[in-house]
Amino acid sequence: MSSVSSVTSSTSTTSSTSATASLDFDEFIQILAAELKYQNPDDPVSGTEYVSQLAQISSLSALSDISTSVTNSSAFSLIGKTVSYSSTSTSGSTVTGSGTVLSVTVSGSNTYVNVGGTTVNYTDIYQVGSDSTTTSST
């Protein structure tokens, strides 16, 4: 996925994605070679099973990419809006707050929003609204 940049009134937003923990094609080929090397010659595995596994891995990878894209798109649509969030701090206490989303940062498979100077995980947002209107979000 390529880098996405967006500039708002006085806020610059940059998004980039990096390799995720998912199994890619090269890793699949390495595993396939190891399985072929060590398989039981009296009970060989069918080639169609390997093709089926590759298709499943490709489908899961594509679904993961789609999910990440939808999340990132939703996060970028929050720029300039007022949100409320609730998260757990490293000490275990609950931290709540609200403010205007200034920017979005994507790091690997995690999406973060800058809410009034505080970096918040996108999944910690529980309410979205403008000045006088508020709606719940997932």
C-alpha positions, -999 to 999 in steps of 0.1 A, spaced: 0 0 0 14 34 -8 17 64 15 -13 87 18 -9 123 27 -36 148 35 -33 184 45 -60 202 64 -62 238 75 -31 237 97 -26 200 102 -6 176 81 -15 140 82 7 111 69 -2 75 67 20 46 58 18 9 62 45 -16 69 47 -53 67 22 -70 90 26 -102 109 6 -121 82 21 -150 62 33 -138 28 39 -157 -4 77 -161 2 71 -175 37 45 -199 23 70 -212 -3 96 -218 24 71 -237 45 60 -257 14 96 -266 6 102 -278 42 70 -299 41 80 -315 8 115 -322 21 102 -339 53 70 -355 41 65 -393 44 72 -409 10 46 -436 18 19 -410 24 26 -380 2 5 -348 5 -15 -339 -26 -4 -309 -46 -40 -296 -45 -38 -293 -8 -9 -269 -11 -27 -249 -37 -58 -248 -15 -36 -235 14 -21 -208 -7 -55 -197 -18 -67 -195 18 -36 -175 28 -41 -151 -1 -78 -146 8 -70 -140 45 -43 -115 35 -67 -97 11 -94 -95 38 -69 -82 63 -58 -55 38 -94 -45 32 -102 -43 69 -71 -21 75 -81 2 46 -117 6 59 -104 13 94 -79 39 81 -105 55 59 -129 58 88 -101 73 110 -92 99 83 -129 109 80 -127 119 117 -102 147 111 -118 179 124 -145 161 143 -150 159 181 -146 125 196 -147 109 230 -124 80 239 -118 56 268 -85 37 271 -65 18 297 -32 33 307 0 13 313 -8 14 351 -42 -2 345 -64 29 351 -91 40 327 -83 72 309 -112 91 292 -112 123 273 -126 141 243 -114 167 218 -110 174 181 -92 149 159 -61 167 145 -44 140 126 -42 102 120 -11 80 121 -9 45 108 18 22 122 17 -13 109 -17 -26 115 -25 -1 142 -43 32 136 -39 61 160 -57 95 161 -43 127 176 -72 140 198 -63 175 210 -26 166 213 -32 131 228 -24 100 208 -53 76 210 -58 42 195 -87 44 169 -104 14 186 -107 34 219 -130 60 203 -166 54 215 -184 86 204 -182 109 174 -199 142 170 -195 178 159 -201 208 181 -237 201 191 -244 168 175 -232 135 188 -235 100 174 -222 67 187 -196 48 167 -180 14 168 
